[in-house]
């Protein structure tokens, strides 16, 4: 049971505040335990805030998605398969981002345009 669950369980069993022990020794013990649990909770909050800040920095530092994707073949010697608009759902797993000039050159060299995202239309190249 985590410290927070323990505290919650204790608090539920505690009920009314008048159910606290009457003697100073047990009250001090309870105070010490609650302080330790509160410290654990604060450390957990600080760790969660740090993780969230790091996640946010990662999102902000992520490079922008490429405007054009060139889907490559199964090995490094095979020619490109087809050209996609960046973010196309049909781009497959083997692709790399290319510039607008490289995309135009690929279409001119005979690389097939994706029929789903129509990069040839986006680039203004019509057959």
Z-matrix of the N, CA and C atoms (Angstrom, degrees):
N
C 1 1.449
C 2 1.529 1 108.10
N 3 1.327 2 116.17 1 131.54
C 4 1.463 3 120.59 2 -179.97
C 5 1.517 4 109.94 3 -72.23
N 6 1.334 5 117.25 4 162.06
C 7 1.468 6 119.47 5 178.43
C 8 1.519 7 112.65 6 -58.93
N 9 1.316 8 117.47 7 -36.66
C 10 1.463 9 120.35 8 -179.77
C 11 1.529 10 110.08 9 -67.09
N 12 1.345 11 116.26 10 -43.42
C 13 1.464 12 119.59 11 177.21
C 14 1.518 13 110.77 12 -63.23
N 15 1.329 14 116.63 13 -40.01
C 16 1.455 15 120.64 14 177.91
C 17 1.521 16 110.68 15 -61.63
N 18 1.315 17 115.44 16 -45.36
C 19 1.460 18 119.77 17 179.08
C 20 1.522 19 110.67 18 -62.45
N 21 1.329 20 117.03 19 -44.42
C 22 1.457 21 120.27 20 179.90
C 23 1.525 22 110.74 21 -62.37
N 24 1.337 23 115.74 22 -44.25
C 25 1.457 24 120.76 23 177.91
C 26 1.524 25 110.67 24 -59.92
N 27 1.332 26 115.35 25 -45.11
C 28 1.463 27 120.23 26 178.40
C 29 1.518 28 110.33 27 -61.44
N 30 1.322 29 117.17 28 -45.08
C 31 1.468 30 121.01 29 -176.81
C 32 1.526 31 110.66 30 -64.81
N 33 1.347 32 116.68 31 -38.40
C 34 1.463 33 119.99 32 177.69
C 35 1.520 34 111.07 33 -64.98
N 36 1.327 35 116.68 34 -39.42
C 37 1.462 36 120.75 35 178.55
C 38 1.520 37 111.52 36 -73.65
N 39 1.326 38 115.42 37 -27.21
C 40 1.458 39 120.09 38 -176.86
C 41 1.517 40 110.86 39 -64.49
N 42 1.325 41 115.21 40 -41.65
C 43 1.457 42 118.92 41 178.59
C 44 1.508 43 111.58 42 68.61
N 45 1.281 44 116.82 43 -122.35
C 46 1.453 45 122.97 44 -178.67
C 47 1.527 46 109.61 45 -74.22
N 48 1.314 47 117.30 46 146.99
C 49 1.467 48 121.89 47 -179.63
C 50 1.521 49 110.84 48 -61.08
N 51 1.302 50 117.78 49 -25.31
C 52 1.467 51 120.11 50 179.76
C 53 1.517 52 111.73 51 -68.92
N 54 1.343 53 118.06 52 -10.13
C 55 1.463 54 120.97 53 177.98
C 56 1.522 55 112.29 54 -80.46
N 57 1.306 56 118.08 55 2.87
C 58 1.465 57 121.30 56 177.72
C 59 1.524 58 109.19 57 -66.78
N 60 1.338 59 116.06 58 151.15
C 61 1.466 60 117.99 59 178.69
C 62 1.527 61 110.77 60 -63.85
N 63 1.315 62 116.84 61 147.49
C 64 1.462 63 119.59 62 -175.77
C 65 1.532 64 113.96 63 -81.94
N 66 1.348 65 117.57 64 -22.36
C 67 1.473 66 118.49 65 -173.03
C 68 1.522 67 111.50 66 -91.03
N 69 1.321 68 114.83 67 151.19
C 70 1.469 69 122.81 68 -175.39
C 71 1.524 70 112.19 69 -63.14
N 72 1.321 71 118.10 70 -40.66
C 73 1.462 72 121.02 71 -177.35
C 74 1.532 73 111.31 72 -59.52
N 75 1.320 74 117.31 73 -48.06
C 76 1.466 75 119.43 74 -179.88
C 77 1.535 76 111.55 75 -70.33
N 78 1.316 77 117.13 76 -34.38
C 79 1.470 78 119.67 77 175.98
C 80 1.525 79 110.77 78 -63.73
N 81 1.358 80 117.01 79 -42.76
C 82 1.476 81 120.59 80 177.54
C 83 1.532 82 110.79 81 -64.82
N 84 1.307 83 116.82 82 -39.29
C 85 1.469 84 120.95 83 177.25
C 86 1.522 85 110.27 84 -61.98
N 87 1.318 86 115.60 85 -45.14
C 88 1.459 87 120.84 86 177.45
C 89 1.524 88 111.05 87 -61.49
N 90 1.321 89 116.73 88 -42.52
C 91 1.465 90 121.34 89 178.52
C 92 1.528 91 110.56 90 -61.60
N 93 1.319 92 117.74 91 -43.56
C 94 1.463 93 121.92 92 179.43
C 95 1.526 94 110.30 93 -63.21
N 96 1.315 95 116.43 94 -45.30
C 97 1.460 96 120.28 95 179.95
C 98 1.528 97 110.98 96 -62.38
N 99 1.314 98 116.96 97 -44.63
C 100 1.462 99 120.36 98 179.11
C 101 1.529 100 111.30 99 -63.87
N 102 1.313 101 117.36 100 -37.20
C 103 1.468 102 121.13 101 177.00
C 104 1.523 103 110.48 102 -63.44
N 105 1.336 104 116.23 103 -43.79
C 106 1.471 105 120.13 104 178.98
C 107 1.532 106 110.66 105 -63.47
N 108 1.316 107 117.07 106 -43.42
C 109 1.458 108 120.67 107 179.17
C 110 1.522 109 109.73 108 -64.79
N 111 1.332 110 117.15 109 -41.84
C 112 1.463 111 120.36 110 178.41
C 113 1.523 112 110.71 111 -62.24
N 114 1.323 113 117.31 112 -38.95
C 115 1.470 114 120.46 113 176.42
C 116 1.528 115 110.64 114 -62.42
N 117 1.349 116 116.92 115 -41.43
C 118 1.467 117 120.22 116 177.26
C 119 1.526 118 110.82 117 -61.90
N 120 1.310 119 116.53 118 -42.44
C 121 1.464 120 120.73 119 179.76
C 122 1.517 121 110.38 120 -64.32
N 123 1.310 122 116.99 121 -42.69
C 124 1.472 123 120.47 122 179.81
C 125 1.526 124 110.78 123 -65.00
N 126 1.337 125 117.88 124 -38.79
C 127 1.463 126 120.30 125 176.98
C 128 1.530 127 110.45 126 -65.33
N 129 1.326 128 117.00 127 -40.10
C 130 1.458 129 120.69 128 178.79
C 131 1.529 130 110.34 129 -65.47
N 132 1.325 131 116.79 130 -39.36
C 133 1.470 132 120.50 131 177.21
C 134 1.523 133 110.16 132 -64.24
N 135 1.328 134 117.49 133 -43.79
C 136 1.470 135 120.97 134 179.90
C 137 1.533 136 110.51 135 -62.53
N 138 1.330 137 116.98 136 -41.47
C 139 1.469 138 120.31 137 179.10
C 140 1.530 139 110.46 138 -65.67
N 141 1.329 140 117.21 139 -41.41
C 142 1.464 141 120.57 140 178.84
C 143 1.526 142 110.93 141 -65.21
N 144 1.333 143 116.97 142 -40.07
C 145 1.470 144 120.10 143 177.56
C 146 1.518 145 111.10 144 -64.92
N 147 1.332 146 116.97 145 -38.40
C 148 1.462 147 120.17 146 178.57
C 149 1.532 148 110.55 147 -66.28
N 150 1.338 149 117.29 148 -43.12
C 151 1.465 150 120.01 149 177.66
C 152 1.521 151 110.97 150 -60.80
N 153 1.322 152 116.43 151 -42.06
C 154 1.465 153 120.32 152 -179.81
C 155 1.528 154 110.96 153 -65.70
N 156 1.352 155 116.35 154 -40.86
C 157 1.470 156 120.06 155 178.27
C 158 1.528 157 110.69 156 -63.96
N 159 1.339 158 117.04 157 -41.52
C 160 1.466 159 120.48 158 178.26
C 161 1.523 160 110.89 159 -65.53
N 162 1.329 161 117.09 160 -40.07
C 163 1.464 162 120.39 161 177.68
C 164 1.530 163 110.33 162 -62.61
N 165 1.323 164 116.57 163 -42.19
C 166 1.462 165 120.93 164 179.96
C 167 1.528 166 110.99 165 -65.99
N 168 1.352 167 116.96 166 -40.89
C 169 1.469 168 120.12 167 177.02
C 170 1.520 169 110.45 168 -62.69
N 171 1.331 170 116.75 169 -38.55
C 172 1.462 171 120.61 170 177.46
C 173 1.513 172 112.14 171 -62.57
N 174 1.332 173 115.78 172 -40.86
C 175 1.470 174 119.63 173 178.36
C 176 1.517 175 110.48 174 -65.00
N 177 1.340 176 116.41 175 -42.90
C 178 1.465 177 120.28 176 -178.52
C 179 1.522 178 112.26 177 -69.81
N 180 1.341 179 117.31 178 -31.20
C 181 1.463 180 120.88 179 -177.55
C 182 1.535 181 112.64 180 -87.37
N 183 1.319 182 116.94 181 -6.61
C 184 1.462 183 120.49 182 -179.03
C 185 1.524 184 109.83 183 -62.83
N 186 1.317 185 117.31 184 132.08
C 187 1.471 186 118.86 185 178.60
C 188 1.527 187 110.07 186 -65.25
N 189 1.318 188 116.85 187 152.45
C 190 1.470 189 118.75 188 -179.63
C 191 1.529 190 110.76 189 -66.53
N 192 1.311 191 115.18 190 150.88
C 193 1.462 192 120.18 191 177.84
C 194 1.523 193 109.38 192 -65.87
N 195 1.318 194 117.72 193 142.65
C 196 1.470 195 119.29 194 179.28
C 197 1.526 196 110.83 195 -68.20
N 198 1.331 197 115.12 196 151.10
C 199 1.465 198 120.13 197 179.28
C 200 1.528 199 112.00 198 -76.69
N 201 1.336 200 116.07 199 -26.25
C 202 1.464 201 120.73 200 -176.23
C 203 1.514 202 109.00 201 -135.08
N 204 1.325 203 116.13 202 140.29
C 205 1.461 204 122.02 203 179.30
C 206 1.519 205 109.21 204 -121.51
N 207 1.327 206 115.38 205 132.04
C 208 1.458 207 121.19 206 176.08
C 209 1.522 208 107.22 207 -107.37
N 210 1.326 209 116.15 208 111.67
C 211 1.461 210 121.13 209 179.97
C 212 1.524 211 108.28 210 -78.61
N 213 1.311 212 115.95 211 123.41
C 214 1.471 213 120.81 212 -176.04
C 215 1.519 214 110.10 213 -96.75
N 216 1.337 215 115.18 214 164.74
C 217 1.459 216 121.57 215 -178.58
C 218 1.517 217 111.95 216 -77.32
N 219 1.328 218 115.17 217 -171.06
C 220 1.461 219 121.15 218 -175.22
C 221 1.522 220 113.73 219 -70.45
N 222 1.322 221 118.17 220 -28.54
C 223 1.462 222 119.04 221 177.91
C 224 1.523 223 109.34 222 -131.36
N 225 1.295 224 115.80 223 173.06
C 226 1.471 225 119.05 224 -173.40
C 227 1.519 226 113.60 225 -70.51
N 228 1.322 227 117.49 226 -18.27
C 229 1.464 228 120.32 227 -178.90
C 230 1.525 229 113.19 228 -90.37
N 231 1.317 230 118.11 229 -14.15
C 232 1.463 231 119.95 230 -178.15
C 233 1.525 232 110.67 231 -79.28
N 234 1.312 233 116.90 232 149.44
C 235 1.472 234 120.20 233 -178.44
C 236 1.537 235 110.63 234 -71.37
N 237 1.330 236 117.09 235 162.94
C 238 1.468 237 120.46 236 177.26
C 239 1.527 238 110.95 237 -60.15
N 240 1.308 239 116.52 238 147.00
C 241 1.460 240 121.56 239 -176.91
C 242 1.523 241 111.12 240 -86.04
N 243 1.345 242 116.10 241 -55.39
C 244 1.461 243 118.97 242 178.19
C 245 1.517 244 110.94 243 -158.60
N 246 1.329 245 114.01 244 165.78
C 247 1.461 246 122.31 245 -178.61
C 248 1.525 247 108.82 246 -106.59
N 249 1.345 248 115.49 247 140.23
C 250 1.461 249 121.69 248 -179.25
C 251 1.519 250 110.22 249 -129.52
N 252 1.338 251 115.43 250 156.71
C 253 1.461 252 121.21 251 167.63
C 254 1.528 253 105.93 252 -76.10
N 255 1.331 254 117.70 253 143.37
C 256 1.460 255 120.68 254 179.79
C 257 1.514 256 111.80 255 -53.51
N 258 1.333 257 116.82 256 134.62
C 259 1.453 258 121.20 257 -179.75
C 260 1.518 259 114.31 258 85.97
N 261 1.301 260 118.09 259 5.98
C 262 1.473 261 120.63 260 -179.99
C 263 1.532 262 109.92 261 -63.97
N 264 1.306 263 116.26 262 135.53
C 265 1.462 264 121.29 263 -179.35
C 266 1.523 265 111.92 264 -69.52
N 267 1.315 266 117.77 265 -16.39
C 268 1.454 267 122.62 266 -173.72
C 269 1.535 268 112.58 267 -103.54
N 270 1.325 269 117.19 268 15.71
C 271 1.465 270 118.88 269 -171.73
C 272 1.519 271 114.58 270 -77.75
N 273 1.312 272 119.80 271 -10.68
C 274 1.456 273 121.07 272 179.68
C 275 1.517 274 111.59 273 74.71
N 276 1.323 275 115.43 274 -176.57
C 277 1.477 276 120.31 275 -176.45
C 278 1.519 277 112.64 276 -91.98
N 279 1.304 278 117.57 277 -24.52
C 280 1.468 279 121.23 278 -176.00
C 281 1.519 280 109.44 279 -101.98
N 282 1.305 281 116.12 280 87.41
C 283 1.462 282 119.90 281 177.93
C 284 1.523 283 109.24 282 -145.33
N 285 1.314 284 114.71 283 162.46
C 286 1.464 285 120.16 284 176.50
C 287 1.521 286 108.19 285 -140.73
N 288 1.308 287 115.20 286 149.22
C 289 1.451 288 120.31 287 178.79
C 290 1.517 289 111.01 288 -73.23
N 291 1.325 290 116.23 289 140.94
C 292 1.463 291 121.22 290 178.21
C 293 1.526 292 108.99 291 -133.84
N 294 1.305 293 115.25 292 160.60
C 295 1.467 294 120.97 293 178.50
C 296 1.526 295 109.88 294 -77.44
N 297 1.311 296 115.86 295 170.65
C 298 1.470 297 121.15 296 178.12
C 299 1.531 298 110.20 297 -61.78
N 300 1.326 299 116.35 298 -40.27
C 301 1.465 300 120.19 299 -179.66
C 302 1.527 301 111.05 300 -64.33
N 303 1.337 302 116.54 301 -42.74
C 304 1.462 303 119.98 302 178.40
C 305 1.526 304 111.17 303 -65.94
N 306 1.335 305 116.00 304 -35.78
C 307 1.464 306 119.73 305 177.98
C 308 1.527 307 110.21 306 -64.98
N 309 1.322 308 117.15 307 -44.74
C 310 1.464 309 120.95 308 177.87
C 311 1.530 310 110.81 309 -62.25
N 312 1.327 311 116.15 310 -41.75
C 313 1.464 312 120.41 311 179.52
C 314 1.532 313 110.63 312 -64.39
N 315 1.331 314 116.92 313 -39.75
C 316 1.462 315 120.28 314 179.44
C 317 1.530 316 110.84 315 -63.24
N 318 1.313 317 116.64 316 -43.40
C 319 1.466 318 119.21 317 177.43
C 320 1.514 319 111.42 318 -63.44
N 321 1.340 320 116.69 319 -40.17
C 322 1.465 321 120.74 320 178.60
C 323 1.527 322 111.20 321 -65.87
N 324 1.343 323 116.73 322 -30.32
C 325 1.464 324 120.61 323 179.22
C 326 1.530 325 112.92 324 -82.55
N 327 1.334 326 116.95 325 0.68
C 328 1.457 327 119.76 326 175.12
C 329 1.517 328 115.88 327 99.57
N 330 1.314 329 117.84 328 8.89
C 331 1.462 330 119.31 329 176.32
C 332 1.525 331 107.89 330 -69.40
N 333 1.309 332 115.92 331 134.15
C 334 1.458 333 121.59 332 -176.86
C 335 1.528 334 110.69 333 -69.72
N 336 1.322 335 116.68 334 139.53
C 337 1.466 336 122.34 335 175.64
C 338 1.526 337 108.71 336 -86.27
N 339 1.306 338 116.70 337 139.35
C 340 1.467 339 121.80 338 178.48
C 341 1.528 340 109.28 339 -61.54
N 342 1.325 341 115.80 340 134.57
C 343 1.467 342 119.41 341 -179.22
C 344 1.526 343 111.92 342 -80.58
N 345 1.323 344 117.69 343 -12.27
C 346 1.466 345 120.30 344 -179.99
C 347 1.530 346 111.80 345 -85.18
N 348 1.324 347 117.11 346 -45.93
C 349 1.474 348 119.67 347 -174.88
C 350 1.531 349 113.17 348 -102.46
N 351 1.311 350 117.68 349 -12.14
C 352 1.465 351 123.84 350 176.02
C 353 1.536 352 113.79 351 51.02
N 354 1.334 353 117.60 352 64.32
C 355 1.463 354 119.15 353 178.78
C 356 1.524 355 113.48 354 -65.74
N 357 1.331 356 117.26 355 -26.81
C 358 1.472 357 119.39 356 178.15
C 359 1.527 358 110.53 357 -64.04
N 360 1.312 359 117.53 358 -37.25
C 361 1.465 360 121.04 359 177.49
C 362 1.523 361 109.46 360 -69.29
N 363 1.317 362 116.81 361 -43.46
C 364 1.471 363 121.25 362 179.51
C 365 1.525 364 111.24 363 -61.91
N 366 1.336 365 116.24 364 -35.14
C 367 1.473 366 120.37 365 -179.80
C 368 1.526 367 112.25 366 -84.36
N 369 1.302 368 116.49 367 -7.94
C 370 1.472 369 119.80 368 -179.96
C 371 1.513 370 113.21 369 82.23
N 372 1.332 371 117.72 370 17.63
C 373 1.458 372 122.05 371 178.99
C 374 1.523 373 107.44 372 -102.76
N 375 1.324 374 116.53 373 117.59
C 376 1.470 375 120.33 374 178.90
C 377 1.506 376 108.75 375 -119.53
N 378 1.333 377 115.44 376 136.37
C 379 1.468 378 120.10 377 179.82
C 380 1.507 379 111.13 378 -82.06
